[in-house]
Amino acid sequence: MRDNTVKHTLENVYATKEVVINVVSYAMVQQTSLASCEYPRHR
């Protein structure tokens, strides 16, 4: 991140020790890109 902290995704990887990689079609690129926006932490 730009403020020198890690994204919540990386924190989740450390906590769960699991990673999933998804590959999307071109038709889904824009919608999928929205998922990478910064959102407030939800606990």
Summary of the structure (lengths in Angstrom):
residues: 43
radius of gyration: 12.5
end to end distance: 19.7
largest distance: 32.6
contacts: 46
relative contact order: 0.14
helix: 42%
strand: 0%
